[in-house]
């Protein structure tokens, strides 16, 4: 969060989950934070699905979205 000057809520705080134990609770927290960040920072985008894979010391987050009538998919990975 706070990755833009004068916009302290811009971005996300997903980095705080990197050292947490994996499981259903972590997946729910990541899903919620991703959806909040997109809704707050890119209101033109509609999140269709957030998929989280927590295997092999890597948290991989894939977001399926629709923006301006176009479908898109983005995947980001974090090492734990």
Secondary structure, DSSP 8 states (H G I E B T S, - for coil): ---BTTBTTSS--GGGGTTS--SHHHHHHHHHHHHHHHHHH-TTEEEEEEEEEEETTEEEEEEEEEETTEEEEEEEEEE-
